[in-house]
Amino acid sequence: MALPGGMISLRQAIYGVGSAFLRPTPCSCHQPWMVLSDSEMDERQPPARKLRRKRLRTDYCYPMYGAQFDDPAPSEMSQPPKRRNLDVVLETANQEIHNIFKAEHAQREALEKEVQRLRAEMTRKDERVDKLETKVRELKDQCRCQICFTIPSGWRTLLCGHRYCPKCVPPIGGTCSPCRQVITGVIKSY
């Protein structure tokens, strides 16, 4: 059964009814294949290409490792040579990776110990700094006048042992504020 436009059905082309050939269309956006009859095949066809000789495949095994595997172990004799070489190379690579991980783990542990040591040292130094700051506060309190709380350049010390700045020292014959003793004398100190 011929289709309009001189085309034949796909069934005729496949089973050889009539003489028709399948050919891809120049524009693949409409129909992927077009069936041509003998009348359309009269066009001049380019000559067929000459067949080329096939190339031999290159052997991509590991020639540099070949010398290492001349005497394989008896357990490896059942495996093909390339497989044995690949297994040994993989085992060597895995061992190297394992060694690298071991070294990094040891280095990490050493760094963690160093961090712990430094933290303990920092804690000890912080405690010492706190003690020193407390002592400095106590010394500042001792250097201040008990009445006006200033730190004077010169002191007046009473015979009872209490100190005052020159402005706040009580007069002789008066009483010392903290201990209520009668003031009999004053000692100047700088």
SELO-876669 format. One line per field, with one value per residue: x, y, z of N, C-alpha, C, O, CB in turn. Coordinates in steps of 0.1 Angstrom, whole numbers, plus 5000, padded with zeros to 4 digits. Glycine has a CB too. Example, Ala and Ser with C-alpha at 12.3 -4.5 7.8 and 13.67 -1.06 7.14 Angstrom:
REM residues 2
n.east	5132,5128 .
n.north	4943,4978 .
n.up	5078,5071 .
ca.east	5123,5137 .
ca.north	4955,4989 .
ca.up	5078,5071 .
c.east	5132,5129 .
c.north	4967,5000 .
c.up	5078,5079 .
o.east	5142,5134 .
o.north	4967,5011 .
o.up	5085,5080 .
cb.east	5113,5141 .
cb.north	4955,4994 .
cb.up	5090,5057 .
//
This chain:
REM residues 190
n.east	5008,5007,5017,5005,5023,5042,5054,5061,5048,5062,5062,5064,5089,5105,5100,5106,5088,5082,5107,5123,5139,5151,5159,5175,5159,5167,5160,5156,5135,5108,5101,5117,5127,5125,5108,5121,5114,5124,5125,5133,5158,5175,5192,5225,5248,5273,5305,5312,5329,5363,5372,5389,5419,5419,5432,5456,5450,5464,5485,5478,5489,5507,5538,5560,5557,5561,5585,5585,5567,5576,5580,5554,5534,5524,5497,5487,5489,5467,5453,5449,5478,5476,5455,5467,5488,5474,5460,5481,5491,5469,5468,5492,5488,5466,5478,5497,5479,5467,5489,5494,5470,5474,5497,5487,5467,5483,5497,5475,5467,5490,5489,5464,5471,5491,5474,5458,5478,5486,5462,5459,5482,5475,5452,5465,5481,5461,5449,5470,5473,5448,5452,5474,5462,5443,5460,5472,5449,5445,5468,5465,5443,5455,5472,5456,5440,5422,5401,5395,5400,5420,5452,5479,5510,5526,5527,5511,5517,5502,5510,5497,5497,5480,5475,5473,5464,5480,5461,5439,5447,5441,5441,5467,5461,5435,5413,5420,5404,5398,5407,5402,5420,5439,5456,5490,5513,5528,5541,5560,5560,5573 .
n.north	4988,5021,5052,5086,5110,5093,5078,5049,5024,5017,4990,4979,4987,4974,4946,4942,4946,4958,4982,5000,5023,5032,5064,5090,5121,5154,5175,5171,5179,5175,5148,5119,5098,5091,5074,5062,5057,5037,5054,5078,5072,5074,5094,5107,5089,5093,5077,5047,5045,5034,5006,5007,4995,4979,4991,4978,4972,4992,4981,4988,4982,4982,4988,4997,4985,4959,4946,4942,4921,4896,4872,4859,4853,4820,4819,4838,4829,4819,4840,4862,4879,4908,4914,4906,4925,4949,4945,4944,4970,4985,4976,4986,5013,5017,5010,5031,5053,5046,5048,5075,5085,5075,5089,5115,5113,5108,5132,5149,5140,5147,5175,5180,5172,5192,5215,5210,5211,5238,5251,5243,5256,5282,5285,5283,5306,5326,5323,5331,5358,5368,5366,5384,5408,5411,5415,5439,5456,5455,5467,5493,5501,5503,5524,5546,5574,5571,5588,5607,5592,5595,5592,5602,5622,5625,5613,5613,5598,5585,5579,5557,5541,5544,5560,5591,5616,5648,5667,5656,5648,5645,5670,5675,5661,5655,5628,5596,5585,5557,5541,5555,5566,5590,5615,5620,5625,5631,5615,5623,5610,5599 .
n.up	5000,4990,5002,5003,4982,4972,4991,5011,5034,5067,5072,5046,5040,5058,5055,5029,5008,4978,4967,4989,5010,5043,5054,5072,5079,5067,5084,5117,5133,5126,5114,5123,5106,5071,5045,5015,4981,4952,4931,4942,4950,4929,4928,4929,4948,4973,4971,4989,5021,5026,5044,5074,5089,5120,5150,5173,5207,5233,5260,5292,5317,5348,5343,5358,5382,5378,5383,5410,5414,5406,5419,5430,5460,5471,5477,5461,5435,5422,5412,5385,5369,5366,5384,5408,5409,5411,5435,5453,5449,5458,5484,5494,5491,5508,5533,5535,5537,5561,5578,5577,5588,5614,5622,5622,5641,5664,5665,5670,5695,5710,5707,5721,5747,5752,5751,5774,5794,5791,5798,5825,5835,5829,5846,5871,5870,5868,5893,5909,5900,5909,5937,5940,5931,5952,5973,5965,5966,5994,6003,5992,6006,6031,6027,6025,6039,6069,6074,6053,6030,6011,5993,6008,6003,6025,6059,6092,6120,6149,6184,6192,6170,6148,6115,6098,6073,6067,6068,6082,6107,6142,6168,6193,6224,6219,6210,6195,6166,6158,6181,6205,6222,6241,6225,6226,6212,6179,6150,6122,6089,6058 .
ca.east	5000,5015,5012,5005,5036,5052,5060,5056,5047,5074,5062,5069,5104,5112,5098,5110,5077,5086,5120,5124,5150,5149,5169,5171,5155,5176,5156,5151,5125,5095,5101,5131,5130,5117,5110,5123,5112,5135,5126,5141,5172,5183,5202,5239,5252,5288,5311,5313,5342,5371,5374,5402,5424,5417,5444,5458,5448,5476,5484,5479,5492,5517,5551,5570,5555,5562,5596,5581,5558,5581,5578,5542,5532,5516,5482,5483,5491,5455,5448,5457,5489,5471,5447,5476,5495,5464,5457,5493,5492,5458,5471,5502,5481,5458,5487,5502,5468,5465,5500,5491,5460,5480,5506,5479,5460,5493,5499,5464,5467,5500,5484,5454,5479,5497,5464,5454,5489,5485,5450,5462,5491,5467,5444,5473,5485,5449,5447,5481,5470,5438,5458,5482,5452,5437,5470,5473,5438,5447,5479,5460,5435,5463,5478,5446,5437,5410,5390,5392,5403,5430,5465,5488,5525,5532,5518,5512,5514,5500,5517,5489,5499,5472,5481,5464,5470,5483,5448,5429,5453,5435,5451,5473,5452,5423,5413,5422,5391,5395,5409,5397,5431,5443,5468,5501,5524,5526,5554,5559,5567,5571 .
ca.north	5000,5033,5064,5098,5115,5083,5071,5036,5022,5012,4976,4975,4989,4964,4932,4941,4947,4970,4985,5012,5024,5042,5074,5101,5134,5165,5183,5161,5184,5170,5133,5114,5090,5092,5062,5067,5046,5035,5066,5089,5067,5075,5105,5102,5087,5093,5063,5041,5047,5022,5001,5010,4984,4981,4993,4970,4980,4993,4974,4999,4977,4990,4982,5000,4976,4945,4939,4938,4910,4885,4860,4860,4843,4808,4822,4847,4823,4816,4852,4867,4888,4922,4915,4906,4938,4959,4942,4949,4985,4990,4973,4995,5027,5017,5010,5044,5061,5042,5054,5090,5087,5072,5100,5127,5110,5110,5146,5155,5137,5155,5189,5181,5172,5205,5224,5207,5216,5252,5255,5242,5267,5295,5285,5286,5320,5334,5323,5340,5372,5372,5368,5396,5419,5412,5421,5453,5463,5457,5477,5506,5505,5506,5536,5556,5580,5565,5597,5613,5581,5599,5586,5614,5620,5624,5607,5616,5586,5587,5570,5544,5533,5548,5570,5601,5625,5660,5675,5650,5644,5652,5679,5668,5663,5650,5613,5589,5580,5542,5534,5564,5569,5604,5618,5626,5629,5628,5613,5626,5600,5602 .
ca.up	5000,4989,5009,4995,4980,4967,5003,5014,5048,5073,5070,5033,5040,5066,5050,5015,4999,4970,4970,4996,5020,5054,5054,5082,5073,5069,5096,5126,5142,5122,5114,5124,5094,5059,5037,5002,4971,4943,4922,4948,4952,4917,4930,4929,4961,4974,4972,5003,5027,5027,5057,5080,5097,5134,5158,5184,5219,5241,5273,5302,5330,5355,5340,5368,5394,5373,5389,5424,5415,5398,5427,5438,5471,5467,5478,5450,5422,5415,5406,5373,5372,5367,5396,5419,5410,5415,5449,5461,5449,5467,5498,5498,5493,5521,5544,5536,5542,5575,5585,5577,5599,5627,5626,5625,5654,5675,5666,5676,5709,5716,5708,5731,5760,5753,5754,5788,5802,5791,5805,5839,5838,5829,5858,5882,5869,5871,5908,5915,5897,5918,5950,5940,5931,5965,5982,5961,5972,6008,6005,5989,6017,6042,6024,6025,6052,6074,6075,6040,6020,6000,5996,6009,6001,6038,6070,6106,6128,6163,6192,6193,6158,6136,6106,6092,6064,6075,6070,6091,6120,6153,6176,6205,6236,6214,6210,6182,6162,6159,6194,6215,6232,6241,6216,6233,6203,6165,6143,6108,6081,6043 .
c.east	5009,5009,5012,5019,5046,5059,5054,5055,5060,5074,5067,5084,5111,5111,5101,5099,5080,5101,5121,5135,5146,5161,5165,5168,5165,5173,5149,5139,5111,5094,5115,5136,5120,5119,5110,5120,5124,5136,5134,5155,5181,5193,5215,5243,5268,5293,5313,5327,5350,5372,5388,5406,5423,5431,5445,5456,5461,5474,5487,5482,5503,5531,5562,5569,5558,5574,5593,5574,5563,5579,5566,5541,5523,5501,5478,5484,5478,5449,5456,5467,5484,5464,5457,5483,5486,5461,5469,5494,5481,5462,5482,5497,5473,5467,5493,5491,5466,5477,5499,5481,5465,5489,5497,5471,5470,5496,5488,5463,5478,5496,5473,5461,5485,5486,5459,5465,5488,5473,5453,5472,5484,5459,5453,5477,5473,5447,5458,5478,5458,5443,5466,5473,5446,5447,5472,5462,5440,5457,5474,5451,5443,5470,5468,5444,5423,5398,5386,5394,5411,5443,5475,5502,5532,5522,5521,5508,5513,5508,5510,5491,5491,5478,5470,5471,5472,5470,5439,5435,5446,5445,5456,5464,5438,5423,5414,5408,5389,5397,5405,5407,5434,5456,5478,5512,5521,5540,5551,5566,5563,5572 .
c.north	5012,5044,5076,5104,5105,5076,5058,5034,5016,4996,4971,4977,4978,4950,4931,4942,4960,4973,4999,5012,5035,5052,5085,5114,5144,5173,5173,5167,5179,5155,5128,5106,5092,5080,5067,5055,5046,5048,5077,5084,5068,5086,5099,5101,5088,5079,5059,5043,5033,5018,5003,4997,4988,4982,4983,4978,4980,4987,4985,4993,4985,4984,4985,4991,4962,4938,4935,4925,4898,4872,4861,4850,4832,4811,4831,4841,4820,4828,4856,4878,4903,4924,4915,4919,4949,4957,4947,4964,4991,4988,4983,5009,5027,5017,5024,5054,5058,5048,5069,5093,5085,5084,5113,5125,5112,5124,5153,5153,5146,5170,5190,5180,5186,5216,5222,5213,5231,5258,5254,5253,5280,5296,5289,5301,5329,5334,5332,5354,5376,5375,5381,5409,5422,5419,5436,5461,5466,5467,5491,5510,5509,5520,5548,5562,5574,5575,5602,5603,5586,5593,5598,5611,5619,5619,5613,5604,5590,5577,5557,5536,5536,5560,5578,5609,5638,5668,5670,5646,5652,5660,5671,5672,5657,5634,5608,5583,5565,5536,5542,5567,5584,5605,5626,5631,5624,5626,5615,5615,5603,5589 .
c.up	5000,4996,5000,4994,4976,4979,5005,5029,5054,5072,5057,5033,5047,5060,5035,5005,4991,4973,4976,5007,5031,5054,5064,5074,5076,5081,5105,5135,5138,5122,5114,5112,5083,5051,5022,4992,4962,4934,4929,4951,4940,4918,4932,4944,4962,4975,4987,5008,5027,5041,5062,5088,5112,5141,5169,5197,5227,5255,5284,5316,5336,5353,5351,5380,5390,5380,5403,5425,5407,5406,5435,5449,5465,5467,5467,5436,5415,5408,5394,5377,5374,5380,5408,5421,5415,5430,5457,5461,5458,5481,5503,5500,5505,5533,5546,5542,5557,5584,5587,5588,5613,5632,5629,5638,5666,5676,5673,5691,5716,5717,5719,5745,5762,5757,5769,5797,5803,5798,5820,5843,5839,5841,5870,5882,5872,5886,5914,5912,5907,5932,5951,5939,5944,5974,5978,5967,5987,6011,6002,6000,6029,6040,6024,6039,6056,6075,6061,6028,6008,6004,5996,6006,6015,6049,6083,6113,6143,6171,6194,6181,6146,6128,6100,6082,6072,6077,6081,6105,6132,6161,6188,6217,6232,6215,6196,6179,6164,6173,6206,6226,6231,6233,6224,6224,6189,6158,6128,6100,6066,6035 .
o.east	5017,4996,5019,5027,5058,5068,5042,5062,5068,5085,5074,5091,5122,5121,5100,5102,5080,5107,5118,5139,5139,5173,5153,5174,5172,5182,5139,5135,5102,5086,5124,5147,5108,5130,5101,5124,5133,5147,5140,5164,5193,5202,5217,5242,5274,5286,5315,5337,5344,5372,5397,5398,5426,5440,5434,5461,5469,5463,5498,5477,5508,5535,5571,5578,5558,5573,5599,5574,5555,5575,5567,5547,5516,5494,5466,5481,5479,5440,5468,5466,5488,5465,5454,5485,5490,5460,5467,5497,5484,5459,5482,5500,5474,5463,5494,5495,5465,5474,5502,5483,5462,5488,5501,5470,5467,5497,5490,5460,5476,5498,5473,5456,5485,5489,5457,5462,5490,5474,5449,5470,5487,5457,5448,5477,5475,5444,5455,5480,5459,5439,5465,5476,5444,5444,5474,5464,5437,5456,5477,5451,5439,5473,5473,5445,5414,5387,5374,5390,5410,5446,5478,5507,5543,5510,5532,5496,5522,5512,5516,5487,5493,5484,5458,5484,5466,5470,5432,5427,5445,5457,5449,5460,5430,5433,5410,5402,5379,5388,5405,5404,5432,5465,5475,5520,5513,5549,5542,5577,5553,5571 .
o.north	5014,5045,5075,5103,5108,5069,5056,5042,5011,4991,4961,4969,4974,4943,4921,4938,4971,4966,5009,5001,5044,5047,5089,5117,5144,5178,5167,5160,5180,5150,5133,5106,5094,5075,5074,5043,5055,5051,5085,5093,5065,5088,5087,5111,5084,5070,5068,5043,5023,5027,5000,4990,4999,4975,4979,4990,4971,4988,4991,4999,4994,4975,4977,4989,4953,4927,4925,4919,4890,4862,4865,4839,4834,4806,4831,4848,4820,4827,4853,4884,4909,4934,4922,4925,4957,4967,4953,4970,5000,4996,4988,5016,5037,5024,5029,5062,5068,5053,5074,5102,5092,5088,5120,5135,5118,5129,5162,5162,5151,5176,5200,5188,5191,5224,5232,5219,5237,5268,5263,5259,5288,5307,5297,5307,5340,5345,5339,5363,5388,5384,5389,5419,5433,5428,5444,5473,5477,5475,5501,5522,5518,5527,5559,5555,5573,5570,5602,5606,5581,5588,5604,5600,5613,5622,5618,5600,5596,5567,5547,5524,5531,5568,5574,5610,5640,5676,5677,5641,5664,5657,5661,5683,5655,5629,5614,5577,5561,5528,5537,5570,5590,5597,5637,5640,5615,5633,5610,5611,5608,5589 .
o.up	5009,4996,4990,5003,4977,4977,5002,5036,5046,5071,5056,5026,5043,5059,5029,4993,4996,4981,4970,5011,5028,5053,5065,5064,5086,5088,5103,5144,5146,5130,5107,5109,5085,5049,5018,4996,4963,4930,4922,4953,4940,4910,4936,4951,4952,4980,4995,5000,5028,5050,5055,5093,5115,5137,5174,5197,5228,5261,5284,5326,5330,5361,5353,5388,5399,5383,5408,5435,5402,5399,5447,5448,5456,5459,5463,5426,5403,5400,5393,5387,5384,5387,5417,5432,5424,5437,5468,5471,5465,5490,5514,5510,5513,5543,5557,5550,5565,5595,5597,5596,5622,5643,5639,5646,5676,5687,5681,5699,5727,5728,5726,5754,5774,5765,5776,5807,5813,5805,5828,5854,5847,5847,5878,5893,5878,5892,5924,5921,5912,5939,5960,5945,5948,5982,5987,5972,5992,6021,6009,6004,6037,6049,6022,6049,6048,6077,6058,6017,5997,6015,5985,6006,6015,6047,6086,6113,6148,6165,6198,6181,6135,6134,6098,6083,6082,6087,6088,6113,6131,6161,6193,6218,6241,6220,6186,6187,6169,6177,6217,6237,6220,6235,6229,6228,6186,6161,6123,6104,6063,6023 .
cb.east	4990,5017,5020,4996,5040,5062,5060,5064,5035,5074,5047,5063,5107,5105,5084,5118,5063,5077,5129,5110,5163,5148,5172,5183,5141,5178,5146,5162,5125,5092,5093,5133,5131,5119,5098,5137,5099,5133,5112,5134,5172,5174,5198,5248,5248,5292,5325,5309,5341,5385,5370,5403,5439,5409,5446,5472,5437,5479,5494,5467,5496,5514,5557,5569,5541,5565,5608,5573,5544,5596,5591,5530,5526,5520,5479,5492,5499,5445,5448,5447,5499,5463,5438,5487,5500,5451,5455,5506,5490,5445,5476,5513,5473,5449,5499,5507,5455,5465,5514,5487,5448,5489,5515,5468,5455,5506,5501,5451,5470,5513,5478,5444,5489,5504,5451,5453,5502,5485,5438,5468,5503,5459,5437,5486,5490,5437,5448,5494,5465,5427,5467,5491,5442,5433,5483,5473,5425,5451,5491,5451,5426,5474,5485,5433,5436,5412,5395,5399,5390,5432,5469,5486,5530,5539,5519,5504,5525,5485,5521,5474,5498,5457,5489,5457,5461,5493,5441,5424,5468,5427,5444,5488,5451,5419,5400,5433,5388,5405,5424,5384,5444,5445,5464,5506,5537,5518,5559,5564,5562,5581 .
cb.north	5000,5036,5066,5109,5123,5089,5080,5024,5013,5016,4971,4984,5003,4963,4928,4929,4947,4982,4985,5015,5028,5035,5080,5103,5138,5174,5194,5156,5200,5175,5128,5106,5075,5105,5052,5072,5048,5023,5071,5092,5052,5078,5113,5112,5073,5102,5063,5026,5052,5025,4986,5022,4981,4970,5007,4962,4973,5009,4962,5008,4962,4991,4987,5015,4978,4945,4949,4950,4914,4887,4857,4860,4850,4796,4828,4860,4810,4810,4864,4873,4888,4926,4903,4895,4942,4958,4927,4942,4990,4983,4959,4996,5030,5004,5000,5049,5058,5027,5050,5095,5078,5059,5103,5129,5096,5102,5152,5150,5122,5155,5193,5169,5161,5209,5222,5192,5211,5257,5247,5228,5267,5296,5272,5277,5323,5328,5309,5336,5373,5361,5356,5396,5417,5399,5413,5454,5456,5443,5474,5505,5493,5496,5535,5551,5596,5559,5609,5626,5576,5615,5576,5621,5632,5637,5592,5629,5575,5587,5576,5548,5519,5552,5563,5609,5628,5668,5676,5638,5646,5642,5692,5673,5677,5654,5608,5577,5584,5535,5530,5558,5561,5609,5625,5617,5624,5639,5598,5640,5585,5612 .
cb.up	5012,4974,5022,5000,4992,4959,5015,5007,5052,5088,5072,5022,5046,5080,5052,5013,5005,4973,4957,5003,5013,5067,5040,5092,5077,5057,5091,5135,5141,5108,5101,5137,5098,5051,5039,4999,4964,4934,4919,4962,4956,4905,4943,4921,4966,4986,4965,5003,5041,5021,5058,5089,5093,5141,5163,5184,5228,5242,5274,5302,5329,5370,5327,5372,5399,5358,5389,5430,5410,5395,5435,5430,5483,5475,5491,5451,5424,5425,5417,5362,5362,5355,5396,5417,5396,5407,5451,5455,5434,5463,5499,5487,5480,5521,5542,5522,5535,5577,5578,5564,5596,5627,5614,5614,5654,5671,5652,5669,5712,5707,5695,5730,5760,5740,5745,5790,5797,5776,5801,5842,5828,5816,5860,5882,5855,5864,5913,5909,5882,5919,5954,5928,5920,5971,5980,5946,5970,6014,5997,5976,6022,6044,6010,6019,6051,6088,6083,6037,6015,6000,5984,6023,5993,6042,6070,6110,6125,6167,6206,6195,6161,6141,6095,6103,6051,6068,6057,6084,6121,6163,6180,6207,6240,6200,6217,6183,6148,6150,6195,6222,6229,6256,6203,6244,6208,6157,6146,6104,6085,6038 .
//
